[in-house]
Amino acid sequence: MKVFAVARTAQAASDAARQRALDALHTALPRVGVLDRGVYACDLRGTRRLLGAPLEVARRIVELCERAGATCAIGVGPGTFVARVLADQTPLGETRELAMDARAFLAPLPVATLPLDPRIVDELALMGIRDVAGFAALDRGSVLDRLGRAAAAAHALASGMDDLPVHGVPPRRRIRAGRRFDDAIGSKEQLVFALRVLADTVADRLRADGLAALRLVLHAEREDAPALRLERVLLPPAAEPAALVRSLRWALDELPHRSFVSAGTPGDRHALGRIEAAAIEAVEVEPLRGRQLGLFAPDGAHAEEAIAVAQHLRGRLGAGAVLRARVQSPDARLPEREVEWTEVVA
């Protein structure tokens, strides 16, 4: 029998509270997937003998989340979509299990409950279809032909065919290295030198698990200024200490002047203040191999990072693998034929 539970946190919950809820779910259930920000799906098939009835499991999860400081609501149903709809209708701190046929439960709900593009919802309204029952009554083939595959998938949900699997995410493993300094650090150069030791530790832990860091966070405590937190995306994902330190150095270089404190040598405009402790944490990781490399990071990487990626590709694929196109004559009848290719090297 298919049984799924979907837990949702409050919309106003912080990222830390959402992470605590996910960690609590991982401690209680064998497979947990993330459906949306603060919405988690749990596959309960085959767990009755070990964990008990699904509603009992849901109540224990609510208690675990509350003890972790993250209140949630849980819906239990024969599919992830129905369970999520139930969770959305359930007050925080409570649980609800579907007590009827899934199609009958969905039938009176607005058609916008389904995962449909708003433009399709408007088009259905012009056809006089405003609830799930009316949408489910349409011929599925006609829905596919006129509205597309996404609408056909929503039509299957409206008809009670909820076969979406739960893709489990691994429990979070904290990969972090930090130290407190006996003598406070007073310049960027000293901080970068100290970060090399921390980067070695983080890189060793990454490589031991076959992982590469995709997102790094630098934490620094300062005695004469607020704590400093810098976040950086690495492309390609890296497990080499030099790559980790290089990315953090660039992040320090990009800090606005207001983030610095005049506490270094006379005339030093880029003094960081007096740093008492620092830590590097890999908050997002990926497998060390098998990832498509990109040239531009989503947080607006600079040209240096693109060159670093180009060097990486050139080393893996050989000379002439990374090229830049330059149109010699943009006024030509076919400009694409007036292209000169040059190799991208640092």
N, C-alpha and C positions, 0 to 999 in steps of 0.2 A: 504494500500500500504506500502510495506517495504521500509523504508528510513533510512540509517545509515550515520553518518559522522565519519571520522577518522582523528584525528589531530596528527601531528608529529612535534616534536621540532628538532632543529639542532643536528647532531650527536655529535658535540663538546660542546653542552650545558651542564652546570653544573647541579648537582643534585638539587641544590636550584632553578635553573631556571625551571627544569622539574616539581618540586613540585609546583611552582607558576603557571605554566600552568594548572596543574591538579586542583589546587584550583580555578582558574578562570573558568574552565569548570564546576565545581561543583556549582558555583554561577549562572550559566546560564541554566543548563540542569538538568532534573530530574534523569537521569541514565547515569553514566559514568563508563566505564570499562577500565582496563589497559591491552593492548595486548602485549606490549613489553616495554623495557626501553625507555621512551620518546614518546611512541605511545599510543594514547587513543581513544577508540571507544565510540560513543554516539548514543543511540537509539532514533531516531526522530519520530517514529511511533506515530500518534495521537497527535502530537504537533503543527500541522499547524495552527489550529484556535487560539491557545493560543500564539504561538511564531512567526508565520509567515512561509513563504516558506523556505524550507531547505537551499537554497543558501543564503538567507538573514540571517538565523541563523548562518551559517558558517562564514559569513563576520563579524557579531557581535562578534563571538568567537575570530576571529583573532585580532580584535580591543581590546578586553578584555585582551588577552594574551600579546599584545604589551604594553598595559598600565601597565601590571604586570611585564614587563621586560623580557618576554619570547616569542620570535617570533616563529610562527608555520605556517605550511601549512596544508590545510584541503581538503580532498576529500569526495564527497557525492555520494553515490550509493545505489543500492538495497540490498547490503550485506556488511558485514564487510570486507571480503577479497577484493572485488572489490574496496571499498572505500579506503582501505589501499594502494592498488596498485596506485590508482589515487593520493593519498596524496604523495606517493614516487616520482611521476612524476611532482608534482606541486612545483614551487619555493616557498621558505619561504616568508610568508607575503601575499600569494595569496590563492584563493579557486578555486576548479574545480568540476563540477557536471557531472556525466556520461550522455551523450546525445544519447546513442545507447544501443542496447541489450548487456547484460553483456557477453554473450558467444562470440559475434562478437568482443567486445572490447578486450577480452583476447586472441582470436585466434592467432594473429600474434606475440604475445609475446614469448620470450624464455621459454622453459619448466622449466628452473631453477627459474622462477618467482613463481611457485607453491611451497607449503611447502613440498618438496621432499628431501629425503636423497641424498647427492651428489653421492653416489654409484649408486642409481637408475637412476639419471640423466645421469650418464656415460653409464649405461646399455641401457637406451633408445636411447642414441646417437649411440651406436653400431647397434641398430635396425633401424637407420635412422630417428628417431623421435627427432626433435630439437625445435619444437614450441608447444604451447598449443593446437592448432588445431589438430595436429597429435596425441597428447596424448588423447584428448577427443574423437577421432575417434575409439580408441580401445574399445573392449568389456569390460564392467565394471566387469563382472564376471571373465574374464580372468585376468584382472589386480589384482583383489582380490586374485585369486588362485596363481598367479606367484609372485606378488610383495608385497602382504600383505595389512593389513587394512589401514595403514597410506597412502599408495599409492592410495587405493580405495577412501579414503576421498578426496585426492587431485584431483582425477579424477572427483569426483562430483563437485568440485569447477570449474574445467576446463569446465564442461558441463553446467555451470550457475546455479547450485544448491547450493547456498550459504545460508545455514540456521543456521549458527553459532550464538547463542544468545550472548547478551552483559550481562556479569555478573557484575553488578554495585558494586563499592567499596564505603564504607562509607566515607564521608568527614573527613579529618584529624582533630582530636581533640587534641590540645596541652595539655598534662598533664605534668606540669612543676612546680617546686618549687625552689625558690632561695632566697638568702639574702646576703646583704653586711655587713661585720663585722666592728664594731667600732674600735676594735684592731685587727690588722692583725694576722692571725694564722701562727705559725712557725714550726709546727711539724705534722707528719702524724696522731699521736694519737689524737691531738686536732681537726684535720680535720674530722676524723671518728666520733668523738663525736658530732661535729656540723652537720654532715650529717644525724644523727639519727632524728633530728627535721624535716629536709627536707623530709626524707623518710616517716615519719608519714603523712605528707601532701599529698605526691604523692600516698601513699597507700590508704588513705581515698578517694581520687578522683577515683582511680581505682576501689575500691570496690563499690563505689556509682553507677558506670556504669556497674558493673558485669564483669570487665575486669581484666586481669593479665598482667604484664609487661613481654615481651619476650626479648626486647632489651633496655638497659639503656645507657644514656650518662651522664657523669659527666663533667661539665664545671667549670673551676677555673681560676680566674684572679689573677695574681701574680705581685707584684710591682717591683720585681727585676729579672724577667724572663718572657719569652713568656707565653701566656695563655696556660693552660693545658686542653686537651680534651681526655677523656677516654671513650671507648665504650665497653659494656659488654653484652653477651648473657646469659639469665637465663634459665636453664632447671632443673626442670620444670618451666614454667612461674609462676611468683609469684606476689602476692598482699600483702604480709606481709612485714612490715618495716624491720624486722630482716633479711629476705632473701635479700632484696634490699641492705642493708648496708653491709652484708657479701660479696655479689658479688663485690661491689665497693671496699671493703677492699682488696680482692684478686687482683683486677685490680691494685690497688696502690702497692701491694707487688711485682707485676710482672714488674713494670716500670724499664727500664734500668737505670743504674747509671747516665748516661748523662742527664736524665730528672730531676735529683735532683739538688738542689743548696745548697751549704754549708752555711746555714744561721740559724742554730739552736744552740743548746748548744754545747760546745766544745766536739769534738769526735763523734758528731752525724753524721754518714755518710749518713743517709737517710733523711736529712732535706728537706722539699719540697720548701723552700723559704718562703717568706711572702705572704700569700694568703689573698687578700682583699675581694673577693666575690666568692661564689660557688653556683651552681645550679644543680639539678638532673632533667632529662627529660626522660620520657618513650616515645621513638621514634617509638616503634613497640609493639602492644598489641594483645592479643587474648582473646576470651571468657574465663571466669574464670574456666569453667568446660567443659568437653567433649573433651579434647585434649589427644592424645596418648603421653605418657611420654617417653622420651629418656634418655639414660645413658650418651651420649657424645654430647657436644655442637659443632656446626659447626665451631666455631672459635678456636677449640682446647682446650677444657676445661680440667682442671687438675683433679687429682684423688679426691680432696676434693669435687668437684661438683658431681662427680659420686656417692660418698658416701652419699652426701646430697639427691640425687635422690633415692638411695637405702633405706635410712631411710624413705623417704616420702612413697615409695611403701610398706615398711614393716608396717608403721603406718596405711595405708589404707587397706592392704590385710591381715595383720596378720603375725605372726612369721612363718618362713619357706617359705615365698613367693619369696624371692630374694636369689638365690643360685649361687655359683661359682663352676665350674667343675675343678677337678684336676685329670689328668690321672696318675694312680699309676705305670703302667708298659707300657711305650710307645713301648716296643719291643714285646708286646703280639700279638698273631695272630689277635685278634679283640680288639684293644685298647679301643674302645668305651664301651666295657663291663668292662674295668678296670678303672672305673671312681668313684672318691669319691666326694660327694657333700657336701659343707660346706656353712653355711648361711653367707651372706654378712651383717655385722653390723659394725658400726664405733667403 
